């Protein structure tokens, strides 16, 4: 039996009044990943429609490609990694995150047991090929950070975009890459085949703290500052739908998840998908709020390997707002 949503739906007609932009396009990079599960739940259970929105979700190979769609004007909002808002500000573009999906990145860096059976330290990755969802994506950033901690620069390796589904699995199986930075269910499926040796794992809060030295916000909805300012009721409707999805996930059982996501998300192995879900469940945000400490961790992480951010003044208060989520949570009471 599907869990009862924590936030009651109001008639769409009542909510739609005052919404500035009812048709909203959201760009996402790897929709099948657990990283974006709250987005899928909000879509599949009709929460966006309940808020008076007509949402179209366009899937890309990685977060950086999804971001380019919004920068280029073909999408309104990104469902992607929070740290992109910091990178964008360093380039003079202000983007605002307004609801958090994940409180841990869920990204795993692992080496191939097929091409690197003798791996011992990060230094062994010098000159090797690392598969990421897409160059410039959060998987790329996480790999860069782990490399930096191990004394390597991003230019010491070759990054190859392999996507977030069957293409990523095939890249490791065929030996196309020597290491991979990716997420579940991809990582769990490769690990079950004995093809990976995990180097760095951020699927749990404890492991995230160990890697980054603090809380690290992950997936969120973010958009150009002008979109959020000019369409506050639209942003509110999006945030409210997402908070409702997060609350549903806090109550949902494994069978609820499997019944709700598209069959293709299971990558042909329902049992392994559910096993992977148990590993990342605590990574889901329970309330959608972006922690102030998390924004500082993200900036510190990026500055560790990105010369463009080192010594640059970044106004973190412009990278996110919790105003919409607080309103959604108040409505839920």
Backbone torsions as a table, in degrees:
resi	resn	phi	psi	omega
1	UNK	NA	130.7	-177.7
2	UNK	-67.8	138.5	-178.8
3	UNK	-62.6	145.0	179.5
4	UNK	-74.9	126.7	179.7
5	UNK	-58.2	143.1	-177.2
6	UNK	-78.5	-22.1	-179.1
7	UNK	-113.8	120.0	-177.9
8	UNK	-68.8	143.7	178.9
9	UNK	-82.0	141.5	172.2
10	UNK	-101.9	155.8	179.4
11	UNK	-56.1	134.6	-177.5
12	UNK	-57.3	-36.7	-177.8
13	UNK	-62.3	-36.2	-179.8
14	UNK	-71.0	-39.5	-178.0
15	UNK	-76.2	-32.1	-174.8
16	UNK	-66.4	-24.1	179.6
17	UNK	-63.8	124.1	179.0
18	UNK	93.3	-8.7	177.1
19	UNK	-74.2	123.2	-173.6
20	UNK	-72.8	-36.0	-175.7
21	UNK	-136.7	98.2	-175.6
22	UNK	-77.3	-31.5	177.9
23	UNK	-92.7	113.0	-176.9
24	UNK	-124.9	131.8	176.5
25	UNK	-104.5	123.9	179.0
26	UNK	-109.8	126.1	177.5
27	UNK	-96.3	134.9	-178.7
28	UNK	-137.1	150.0	-179.1
29	UNK	-113.7	88.7	-179.7
30	UNK	99.2	58.8	-171.9
31	UNK	-59.1	-27.0	-177.4
32	UNK	-72.5	-12.9	-177.8
33	UNK	-72.2	150.7	175.6
34	UNK	-62.3	-25.9	178.4
35	UNK	-51.3	-34.9	-177.1
36	UNK	-109.0	14.8	-176.3
37	UNK	-56.6	-41.0	178.9
38	UNK	-57.7	-35.0	178.5
39	UNK	-64.0	-45.5	179.8
40	UNK	-64.2	-40.2	179.1
41	UNK	-62.0	-45.9	179.6
42	UNK	-60.2	-36.9	179.8
43	UNK	-73.3	-52.4	-173.7
44	UNK	-65.9	-33.6	-178.6
45	UNK	-92.1	5.5	173.9
46	UNK	76.8	19.7	-177.1
47	UNK	-68.4	-34.3	177.0
48	UNK	-65.0	-43.0	179.2
49	UNK	-62.8	-39.2	179.0
50	UNK	-60.4	-27.5	-179.9
51	UNK	-88.6	3.4	178.9
52	UNK	86.4	18.3	-178.1
53	UNK	-107.2	149.3	171.2
54	UNK	-112.4	96.8	-173.8
55	UNK	-101.3	130.1	173.1
56	UNK	-110.6	126.7	179.3
57	UNK	-106.5	121.6	-179.4
58	UNK	-108.3	124.4	-175.1
59	UNK	-96.8	134.7	178.0
60	UNK	-121.6	171.2	-176.9
61	UNK	-68.3	-26.0	-178.6
62	UNK	-161.8	170.6	-176.3
63	UNK	-63.2	-33.6	-179.3
64	UNK	-67.7	-35.0	177.8
65	UNK	-69.6	-37.9	177.5
66	UNK	-64.0	-40.5	178.6
67	UNK	-62.6	-42.3	179.6
68	UNK	-60.3	-32.0	179.4
69	UNK	-64.3	-39.1	179.1
70	UNK	-74.9	-42.6	177.3
71	UNK	-59.6	-37.4	-179.0
72	UNK	-81.2	-9.6	175.5
73	UNK	93.9	3.1	-179.4
74	UNK	-89.5	-5.5	174.8
75	UNK	-141.7	158.9	-176.6
76	UNK	-95.8	-38.6	-171.8
77	UNK	-134.5	147.3	174.9
78	UNK	-106.1	136.7	166.1
79	UNK	-102.9	101.9	-173.1
80	UNK	-163.3	-170.5	-174.5
81	UNK	-70.8	134.7	-179.6
82	UNK	-55.8	-38.3	-172.7
83	UNK	-62.2	-17.1	176.3
84	UNK	-61.8	-31.2	-179.5
85	UNK	-64.7	-31.6	178.1
86	UNK	-73.0	-46.1	178.3
87	UNK	-59.0	-42.2	-178.6
88	UNK	-64.2	-40.8	179.5
89	UNK	-62.8	-34.8	179.0
90	UNK	-65.8	-17.9	178.7
91	UNK	-103.7	11.0	176.7
92	UNK	86.3	11.4	179.6
93	UNK	-114.3	123.5	-178.5
94	UNK	-96.4	114.7	175.7
95	UNK	-118.8	143.0	-175.8
96	UNK	-120.2	125.5	173.5
97	UNK	-84.1	136.2	-175.3
98	UNK	-130.8	4.1	169.2
99	UNK	-163.7	131.7	-177.2
100	UNK	-91.6	138.2	175.4
101	UNK	-100.8	-38.9	-176.1
102	UNK	-130.6	140.6	179.2
103	UNK	-103.9	9.0	171.6
104	UNK	-146.8	140.2	-173.4
105	UNK	-63.9	-26.7	179.6
106	UNK	67.5	7.4	-178.2
107	UNK	-85.5	137.9	178.9
108	UNK	-121.7	131.3	171.5
109	UNK	-102.2	124.0	-178.2
110	UNK	-140.2	150.9	178.0
111	UNK	-100.1	155.3	-179.9
112	UNK	-79.7	126.0	176.9
113	UNK	-73.0	-14.9	-179.1
114	UNK	-79.7	-46.3	-176.7
115	UNK	-98.9	-16.3	-179.4
116	UNK	-133.7	58.5	-178.1
117	UNK	-63.7	-21.9	-177.7
118	UNK	-101.3	17.6	-177.6
119	UNK	-57.5	135.2	177.4
120	UNK	-127.2	-46.1	-177.7
121	UNK	-135.7	167.5	178.4
122	UNK	-54.5	-34.3	-179.7
123	UNK	-57.0	-26.2	-179.9
124	UNK	-67.7	-14.8	-179.2
125	UNK	-83.0	-5.9	-179.6
126	UNK	-59.3	128.0	179.8
127	UNK	80.9	2.7	-176.9
128	UNK	-94.8	168.4	178.8
129	UNK	-100.0	126.4	178.8
130	UNK	-115.6	124.2	178.2
131	UNK	-82.7	131.8	176.0
132	UNK	-128.9	163.9	-179.6
133	UNK	-58.1	-45.5	174.5
134	UNK	-160.6	143.7	177.8
135	UNK	-55.5	133.6	-179.7
136	UNK	88.3	-3.9	-179.1
137	UNK	-80.8	177.3	-179.2
138	UNK	-64.6	-30.1	176.7
139	UNK	-65.5	-38.5	176.7
140	UNK	-64.2	-43.6	-179.5
141	UNK	-64.0	-42.9	179.8
142	UNK	-63.2	-42.8	178.6
143	UNK	-62.4	-42.0	178.3
144	UNK	-58.2	-41.4	-177.8
145	UNK	-66.9	-44.8	179.5
146	UNK	-65.4	-38.3	176.8
147	UNK	-61.9	-43.7	-178.7
148	UNK	-61.8	-39.7	178.2
149	UNK	-63.9	-27.0	-179.3
150	UNK	-96.1	7.3	176.0
151	UNK	89.8	10.5	178.7
152	UNK	-108.5	151.2	176.2
153	UNK	-96.6	158.3	177.5
154	UNK	-55.5	-31.3	-178.5
155	UNK	-77.0	-5.8	179.3
156	UNK	-79.5	-10.3	179.7
157	UNK	-130.2	172.4	174.8
158	UNK	-113.3	125.2	179.1
159	UNK	-97.3	134.3	-178.5
160	UNK	-125.7	128.7	177.6
161	UNK	-74.2	121.8	-178.6
162	UNK	-122.6	1.5	-179.8
163	UNK	79.3	-164.1	-174.1
164	UNK	-132.8	25.2	-178.2
165	UNK	-141.7	-132.3	-176.0
166	UNK	-62.9	-29.5	178.9
167	UNK	-64.5	-38.5	179.5
168	UNK	-67.1	-42.3	179.4
169	UNK	-63.0	-44.2	179.7
170	UNK	-63.5	-36.7	-178.5
171	UNK	-62.2	-37.0	178.3
172	UNK	-77.9	-44.1	-178.6
173	UNK	-59.4	-37.7	-176.8
174	UNK	-86.5	-7.1	-179.1
175	UNK	80.3	16.0	179.8
176	UNK	-66.3	-29.8	178.4
177	UNK	-124.9	155.1	179.8
178	UNK	-94.9	-19.6	179.1
179	UNK	-152.5	165.5	-179.8
180	UNK	-146.2	141.4	171.8
181	UNK	-116.1	109.6	-175.2
182	UNK	-153.6	-170.6	-172.8
183	UNK	-132.5	175.5	176.2
184	UNK	-82.2	144.7	15.0
185	UNK	-87.1	-3.8	-177.4
186	UNK	-55.5	-50.7	-176.3
187	UNK	-61.3	-46.0	-178.4
188	UNK	-62.8	-35.2	-179.9
189	UNK	-69.4	-41.0	177.8
190	UNK	-69.9	-38.6	-179.8
191	UNK	-64.2	-39.1	-179.9
192	UNK	-65.0	-24.8	178.9
193	UNK	-87.4	0.1	179.0
194	UNK	73.9	21.6	-175.0
195	UNK	-95.2	-3.8	-175.2
196	UNK	-128.0	148.9	165.4
197	UNK	-119.5	113.6	-174.3
198	UNK	-73.5	129.8	-178.5
199	UNK	-101.2	-44.5	-177.4
200	UNK	-146.7	132.2	-171.5
201	UNK	-130.4	129.6	178.3
202	UNK	-124.9	36.3	-179.3
203	UNK	-83.9	-18.0	178.7
204	UNK	-118.7	163.0	179.4
205	UNK	-64.5	-39.7	-179.5
206	UNK	-63.7	-46.5	-179.7
207	UNK	-67.3	-36.4	178.0
208	UNK	-61.6	-44.6	178.5
209	UNK	-61.5	-39.4	-179.3
210	UNK	-66.7	-37.9	-178.5
211	UNK	-76.6	-47.9	-171.7
212	UNK	-100.5	-12.9	179.3
213	UNK	77.5	19.6	179.8
214	UNK	172.9	176.1	178.2
215	UNK	-66.5	140.0	-176.7
216	UNK	-127.6	104.9	178.1
217	UNK	-62.3	144.8	-176.1
218	UNK	-116.5	-118.4	-178.2
219	UNK	-65.7	143.4	178.2
220	UNK	-155.7	171.2	168.4
221	UNK	-96.3	126.2	176.2
222	UNK	-138.6	154.9	-174.9
223	UNK	-151.3	165.5	175.3
224	UNK	-56.1	142.9	-179.1
225	UNK	-51.9	-39.2	-178.8
226	UNK	-63.5	-37.3	179.5
227	UNK	-63.7	-45.1	-178.5
228	UNK	-65.9	-41.9	-178.6
229	UNK	-70.6	-38.8	-176.8
230	UNK	-83.1	-17.5	-177.9
231	UNK	-130.4	57.8	-175.2
232	UNK	-63.2	-34.6	179.9
233	UNK	-72.6	-32.4	176.0
234	UNK	-68.0	-45.6	178.0
235	UNK	-61.0	-39.1	178.4
236	UNK	-63.4	-43.2	179.9
237	UNK	-63.3	-41.3	178.3
238	UNK	-63.5	-46.3	-179.3
239	UNK	-63.4	-41.4	-179.0
240	UNK	-63.4	-41.3	178.4
241	UNK	-64.7	-40.1	-179.2
242	UNK	-69.7	-40.1	177.6
243	UNK	-62.8	-39.6	178.1
244	UNK	-62.3	-40.1	178.1
245	UNK	-65.3	-40.1	178.7
246	UNK	-63.9	-40.8	178.6
247	UNK	-65.8	-38.6	177.6
248	UNK	-62.1	-42.8	-179.1
249	UNK	-64.3	-30.1	178.6
250	UNK	-66.6	-24.7	-177.0
251	UNK	-103.5	-20.9	-171.4
252	UNK	-70.0	144.0	173.8
253	UNK	-93.5	168.3	179.9
254	UNK	-53.2	-40.7	-178.8
255	UNK	-66.3	-31.6	177.1
256	UNK	-63.7	-41.5	-179.4
257	UNK	-62.6	-50.3	-176.9
258	UNK	-62.4	-36.7	-179.9
259	UNK	-72.2	-21.3	-173.4
260	UNK	-95.4	-37.3	-177.6
261	UNK	-80.8	154.4	176.8
262	UNK	-61.1	147.4	-178.7
263	UNK	-54.8	-35.3	-177.3
264	UNK	-63.2	-23.9	-179.3
265	UNK	-66.2	-24.0	-176.1
266	UNK	-75.9	-9.6	-179.9
267	UNK	49.9	35.7	174.3
268	UNK	80.8	3.5	-178.1
269	UNK	-141.8	91.4	-176.2
270	UNK	-61.6	-44.5	-177.1
271	UNK	-62.5	-42.5	-179.1
272	UNK	-69.6	-35.2	177.3
273	UNK	-61.1	-44.3	-179.7
274	UNK	-68.4	-36.1	177.6
275	UNK	-65.1	-39.2	178.7
276	UNK	-66.0	-37.3	-179.6
277	UNK	-60.9	-39.1	-179.7
278	UNK	-64.2	-27.3	-179.6
279	UNK	-75.6	-29.9	-173.4
280	UNK	-108.8	-2.1	-173.5
281	UNK	-54.0	-43.8	-176.8
282	UNK	-70.6	-12.6	178.6
283	UNK	-74.0	-15.9	179.1
284	UNK	-72.1	136.9	176.5
285	UNK	-66.1	134.4	179.1
286	UNK	-79.8	-17.5	-173.4
287	UNK	-140.4	-9.3	178.4
288	UNK	88.8	-2.3	-178.6
289	UNK	-81.0	138.2	178.3
290	UNK	-94.2	119.6	-176.7
291	UNK	-76.1	138.1	179.3
292	UNK	-58.8	-41.1	179.4
293	UNK	-62.4	-31.9	180.0
294	UNK	-66.4	-38.8	179.5
295	UNK	-64.4	-35.3	179.0
296	UNK	-69.6	-37.7	176.9
297	UNK	-63.0	-43.3	-178.7
298	UNK	-62.1	-43.1	179.2
299	UNK	-64.3	-45.1	179.6
300	UNK	-61.0	-39.0	179.4
301	UNK	-63.4	-47.9	-179.0
302	UNK	-64.7	-38.2	-179.1
303	UNK	-67.7	-18.2	-178.7
304	UNK	-68.4	-25.9	-177.8
305	UNK	-131.9	-12.3	-176.7
306	UNK	-101.9	107.4	-178.3
307	UNK	-62.4	-29.0	-179.8
308	UNK	-66.5	-19.7	-178.6
309	UNK	-102.6	-14.4	-178.3
310	UNK	-69.8	121.3	179.3
311	UNK	80.3	0.8	-179.0
312	UNK	-91.6	137.1	179.5
313	UNK	-77.0	120.4	177.7
314	UNK	-118.6	126.2	177.8
315	UNK	-88.9	95.5	-176.6
316	UNK	-63.1	-25.9	-179.6
317	UNK	-64.2	-20.1	179.0
318	UNK	-88.6	-9.1	-177.1
319	UNK	-87.1	-14.0	179.6
320	UNK	-157.0	161.0	172.2
321	UNK	-142.4	141.3	176.2
322	UNK	-104.3	4.8	-175.0
323	UNK	-58.7	-43.5	-176.7
324	UNK	-70.3	-40.0	-179.9
325	UNK	-66.4	-41.1	179.2
326	UNK	-60.1	-38.2	178.6
327	UNK	-66.4	-40.3	179.4
328	UNK	-65.2	-40.7	179.7
329	UNK	-67.5	-36.4	178.0
330	UNK	-65.4	-36.7	179.3
331	UNK	-67.7	-29.0	-176.9
332	UNK	-73.8	-19.6	-176.0
333	UNK	-76.8	NA	NA
